[in-house]
Amino acid sequence: DCIEVGEVLETWHKTVYEGKIPFESKDNQDTAYEQHAETLEGYCNKDSVLYVHLSEYDIIGVEEKFFFPFKLGFTVNINGDDYDTVYLNGAIDLVLEDYDGSRVIVDHKSSKKEFDKKKLNKNLQFPIYVLSQLYENKDIPDFRCVYHFTRHNTKQEVEITPERLKETKSELRRIFREMYDTKKYHQRLSPLCNWCDYSKDGTCLRGKRLIAIDYKEQNSKWEW
């Protein structure tokens, strides 16, 4: 395991200094490197939050990409064509599976502090991750969602209930309706834009992170 940890650090080092990972400053870059080194050291010493999760469950996905349809609930016209569906896409840091088929979704955070109760209850990240998993397999019995804070070797668990998934769908539809109203939606740039494929390929319109696509064949698989 320690040999593999060394290989990971070497890959990280090469990737960073080839400029493939954007940072706001050299200090942020060095801090991130130290955090990753400490996380991997804790895993090697079997005394980290990450090690506990990896030792209790089976790994079924690392940086697991997802791409699934979401019904807007309204129609938007883009270049003369009407669309009522968008595709949500992204990647989940870590997906684990328990003996009964339930899933543990882990998201690594390098934040300076843990999230407050309001953010834990309102953040759309985990509900979207759960929706993506259910799109692939609606028979998954249960989910545990865990933020892993790499700076502090701590975790915060988030409960995702059916009611919260319903609220998330409503909130997403509200956000999309606002996004497609050019009078209301304003671009907010951040270093995270460097990670966005739409920003890189020039299809980012007024800060939109999602593109409307009509995938009738895909939509027939699952109706949201």
N, C-alpha and C positions, 0 to 999 in steps of 0.2 A: 504493500500500500504506500509506503514512504517513497518508493521509487516512482510510483505514479504521481504522487504529490509533487515531486521534483520536476517531473515532465510537465505538469500543469503550470508550475511557476515559470518554467523556461518558455513555454508557449505564450503565457501572459506577457512576459517581458518582451518577447519579439513583437507581439501584436501591438503593444503600447507604443514602442519606439519606432514602429513602422508607420505610426499615425493612424491606425485603423480604429482606435477608440478615442473619441473626442473628449477633452477635458477643458474646463474653464481656465485652469492655471496649472503650473508645474506642481504647486503644493497639493492641489486636489489629486493630481495624478499619483504623487508619491504616497499620499494618504491611502488612496485606493489600493495601491500595491501592498502596503503594509497590512491593510485589513484582510486582503485575500491571503497573504502569507500566514497571518495569525489564524484565520479560519481553517486553512489546510493543516496547520500545525496542530490545532485543537482536534481535528479529525484524526490525525495520525496518532495523537496521544489518547484518543478515545474519551475526551472530556469536554466535547463541545455539543451545543444544541444540535448542530447539523449531524454529528455522529450518531446521536440518540435516534434521530429520525431515520437515518439510513440503515441503522442496525435493526430497527423494529419492523420495517416495511420493505417491500420489493420495489425497486426502481423500475418504472415503466416509461418514463419520459424525462429527458433533459433538454431544456430549451425547446420544448415541444410546440411546434407551430400549429395554429388553428386558423380556420377560414370557413365561416358559416353564415348563412343568410339570416337577415333580420327584417321583418315586415315593418315598414314605416308607419302604416296606418293612414297615410295620405300619399298623394302623387306629387312628384317634383318633375319639372320639365328642364332637361339639360340638352342644349343644342337641338331643340325641336323634338326630342324623344321623351316620352313619359316613363317614369320609373316609380315603383312602389316598394322597392327592396334595396337594401344595402348589404354589403358583406362586411362582417366584423372579422378582423384578422390581427394576429399578434403571436406572441410566444410565451409559454409558461415556463418559469425557471426550472421547476422540479415537480414531477408528478409521481407519487408513490401509491402503492396498493396494499391493502390489508388482506388478511386471509379470507375474509368474507366478500371480497370484491369492492369494498368501499375505498374511496380515494382520499389521499392526503395531498393537497396542493400547497406547495411552498414557494414563497416569493422572497428573494433576498433583497434586503434594503440596507443601504449604506448611510441612512439618515443619522443626523446628530442625536436625535431623541426619538423615543417611541411615539406612536400616534395617540392622540387624545380620543376619548370615547366618541365624540361627534364624528371624527374622521373614520373611525372604525365602523361606525354604523351607516355612514353615507357613501363611503368610497365604492365606486362601481367596479373596481378591478376584479375582485374575487367573484362577485356575481357573474360577470362576463366570462370569467374562466370556467365557472361551473356550467353556465349555459353552453359553452363550447364543448365541454365533456359530455353533457347530456345530448347534444346534437349527434355526437358520434355513437353514444350508447345510452339510451334512455333507461336502461335497467340497472344502472349503478345505484346501489342501495343507499349510500350515504356519503357525505363529504366532510372533511376537516380542512380548514383553510388556515395557513400559518404564515405570518410574517416573520422572517428570520433576520434579525438586526445584526449585521456583521461587525459593526463597531463595538457592540457591547456583549456579543454572544448571548443574546436574549431572544425571546419570541413573544408574539402576541397572536392569540387564536381568534378567529372571526367566525361567528355562526351564520351560515347562509340557509335561511328557511325558505319554503315555497312562497311565503308572503313577501319576503325580501326580493326574490326573483321576479315576482309580479310587479313590485314597486320599481325594480331596476328597469324592466321593459318600458314602463310608463315614463320614467325619467329619461331613458334613451330617446324615446319618441319625441319628448319635449325638446331635448337638446338638438336632435336632428332637424326638427321643425324650425328652430331658431337658427341653426347653421345655414339652412337654405334660404333664410330671409336675409338678404345682403344688407338691409338697413339695421339689423340687430346684431349680427355676428361680426366680431372684430378679431383680427389676427393677433395672436399672442405668441411671439417667438421665444424660444428658450434653447439651451444647449441640447435638450432632448430632441429637437428638430433634426439634429444630425443623424439620429437613429431611424428617422421616418423615411421609408422608401418613396413615398409620394413627394416629399421635399426634394429628394435626390433626383428623381426622374422628371421633375417639372410639372407634375400633375396636381400639385398642392394649390388649391384655389382659395384665397382668403383664409388660409390656415386650416382648411378642411383636412382631416386625417383619414377620412373614409370616402370611398367612391361608390356612387350608386350604380348597381349593375342589375340587369334583369336576368336572373338565372332560373327560368321556369323549371328546368329539369331538376336542379338542386332543390328548389322550393317544394317540389312534390315529395321529397324525402321527409321533410319535417315542417310542419306548419306552426309558426310561433303565434 
